[in-house]
């Protein structure tokens, strides 16, 4: 740890005499001169304590009684600093923290030197991307969203699905924010590849309950992906070259106050995996498949004045998946793309007040073309957002506050359908939806007692679309009790409303998903969530956590027709089913964060059910992703300075789907009968991934390493969907139904070279 303390005494005639109070101000930086936004400072003087959070420029200012004072400075990923001195007059500090050590923040219960994942209270997690390099992955770079699925309360969705499921919610209940901009399409290769370039991301925060009043519009979690806001001091290049994909990131300083970061990726998986699948896969696998993606990130930074930082962020991605199945006479082409741009201005008004303002545009679109036998059809959709966000961080009587205003204009085309066969053409498109959403929020973090703190917030939303409008109050409350250094306990309550909903099909096959907005009598979804838990420091190296949650949900939406409802009178108001649901469970995690071996074991026991009057005869049934057991094991081992190894082991109960229980023919037309909704279950999902890294060079500024990874090492068949093959015997008096499980990829080996200079 290195601390530079520069004392500037503001000398005046009155300064000759002793003061009853003095102002301590300054800034907190990293060893590479980066402002540490959000660094926490605890000032202890006499019998009083003052808590303060550094602003958007790492600045702080607090007035305390003169005399002996102790300052404790914390920030995620840095060594905590402690300063003791006697305050006699106004003083300025410049504090520099060293990297690579986890923080001990107000709500953090561990202080380990090799903390890849830091547990925060109420289900919050922060990630040290550097320490997760040994976790197996396909591209040789960290995939945060995949790592999220290895933590308690988060379920993986299997192969061929980029979604994840948090505490019994649906996939559309999770918010992904890239520098504050919502992302609606968040996967490459249906979840195999991360949808973002890890080299362009500085830090990640994950909140399973969206407990911060600053964020809303989703019933489940919030994931914040933040790019680097440090001005580059010199040209830097880093990237990854592999057999499946490559990526490159460049940092360029234009002046001492201006610079930019630019990143790009592209895959060539078809050229490598395609021939292997055609020559060696089993007959039930998806053999003839072509896939490609590319994406790019851009961040421009300009320190336009001492107290004003201008940032421009942009992100673009495009994917195309083609599948050909001769057994089903099926040809499918699916394209999806994202584009976001967001200029923002961060202003330090005073040492105690900082403000950020940003406008953004976000667009997601998908287009599905399918040909089967004599039928051709196309389904497309898009969602566009134009938004503005404002946030002010300030301190009142040494209590941190954050308040702000947000506005978003939504423009959606839920489904545009075109169906053709030899005799007819049917065009059916749902109406374009326009909606406005405004919100104000305030959060406060008071210290109630010596060992008891609170995180309180209120969010007020106003939403309007056509003749429908809603005004909702969304309170958030969390209490955190820390009796000693070994234990901490929390309890929380959150009320959420969601106005934009992701509609997915529960049918067997390849789903077409689209977003709709609350309109034409479709009410917003809502939820109440309660959670309790505790964290324990077992030893210096071992920590554990145990928690439970209960969530009730209303106005959930189900669209059982998928892409098969094509008549001209169909509307969402008629076809969407509205129901309710609940989810509850236990979450456990055991983590080792220091030494040659590190990693964690997580387990979730949970239930998630739904109740719709129109489905299952009105009886409660299991949700599609009701997975009773989810077990994840992650291990990382540093053999020496050259080699480290990683392994992940996943086990989860299979997804649920609706299977016909009987078939018969009427006038040569097949008729199916069902015993219940989501009455069948996929096989248990089991996957083992391994990885090894060999470092030629490994320093703070330079790196050269080879990554060897194997996805699904033991070649286990994890089906992505089930096809029912119906045949009539020769006497035409019996129907034989055979269930065939379709597998996308069985085993994916990968070799890549990671470099930085």
HUUR-V749661 format. One line per field, one symbol per residue. phi: phi as a letter, one per 40 degrees, with the letter a starting at -180 (. if undefined). psi: psi as a letter, one per 40 degrees, with the letter a starting at -180 (. if undefined). burial: + if it has 24 or more other C-alpha atoms within 12 Angstrom, else -. Layout:
# HUUR-V749661
phi: ???
psi: ???
burial: ???
This chain:
# HUUR-V749661
phi: .bbbbbbbcccaccccccbcbabbbiabbccbgccccgdbbbbbbfbbbbbabcccbgcaaabbcchcbbbbbbadgbccbbbbabcbadbbbbbbbccgbccbcdbbbbaccbbcbbcbcggcbbbcdccccccdaccgbcbccccdcbbcgbbcbgcgaccbbbfgcccccbcbbbfgbcbcbbabffhccccbccccbcabbbbcbfccccbagbcbbbbbbbccbccccacbbaaabbcbabaabbbbccacbaaabbbaaabbcdcccdcccccbccccccccbbaaaaaababbbaccadbbbbbbbaaaaababbbbbccbfbbbbbbaababaacabbbccadbbbabbababbbbababbbbafcbbabbbaaabbbabbbabbabbfgbcbababbaabbbbbcabbbbbbcbbbbbabcccbbabbbabaababcbcadbbbbbbabbbbbbaagccaabbbbcbaabbbbcaccbabaaaabbbbbbbbcbbcccchccbbabbbcafgccccaabbbabaabbccbcbbbaaaaaaabbbbfcbbbccgbbbbccccaccccccbabaaaaibbbabbbbagcbaiabbabbababbabccbffgccbccdbcbcbbbbbbbbbccacbbbbaabbbaacccbacbcbababbfgbcbbbbcacfcbbccdcbabbbaabbbcbabcbbaaabbbbbcfdcfccbccabbccbbbcccfbabbbbcbccbcbcbbcababbbaa
psi: hhhhhhhhhghideediiidiihhiaihiieffhhghehhhhhhhbeiihhihiaeeeiihihiiiahihhhhiiheihiihhhihhdihihihhhiiifhiigideheifieggdhhhiifeiiihgddeedehhideeihgdddddeeiiehhieaifheiihhfeiideehhhhhfehhhdhfihffediieihdeehdihhhhdefehedhaeidbihhhhhihehhheihihiahhiediiihhhhhhdaeeiiihhiiiiifdddddddddddeiideigdghhiiiiiiihhhhhgeidehhhhhiihiihihhhhhhddefhhhhhiiiihihhiihhhhdidehiihhiiihhhhiihhhihhbehhihhiiihhhhihhhhhhihhffhhihiiiiihhhhigdhhhhhiaddihhhhhiihhhiihiiiihiigihdadehiihiihhhhhhhhbehiihhhgihhhhhhgdaediiiiiihhhiihdhhhhiieihahihiiiiihifehiiiiihhhiiiiihgdaddhiiihiiihhiiifiihgeebfeheieehiddddhihaiiiiiiihihhhheiidhiaihihhhiihiihhdeiffeihiiidfhhdhhhhhhhhhhdaedhiiiihhhhiiiiiihhieiiihhfehhhiiidihfeihiiihhhhiiiihhhdhgadeihhihhhihhgdefhhgidihhhhhihidefehhhhhhhhhhchdhgihhihhih.
burial: ----+----------------+++++++++---++++++++++++---+++++++++++++++++++-+++++++++++++++---++++++++++++++++++++++++++++++++++++++++++++++++++++++++++++++++++++++++++++++++++++++++++++++++++++++++++++++++++++++++++++++++++++++++++++++++++---++++++++++++++++++---+++++++++++-++--++--+------++++++++++++++++++++---+++++++++++++++++++----+++++++++++++++++++-++++++++++++++++++++++----++++++++++++++++++++--++++++++++++++++++++++--------+++-++++++++++++++++-----+++++++++++++---++-+++++++++++----++++++++++++++++++++++++++++++++++-++++++++++++++++---+++++++++++++++++++++++-++----++--++++++++++++++++++++--++++++++++++++++-++-----++++++++++++++++++----++++++++++++++++++--+-------------+++++++++++++++++++-------+++++++++++--+++++++++---------------+++++++++++++++++-
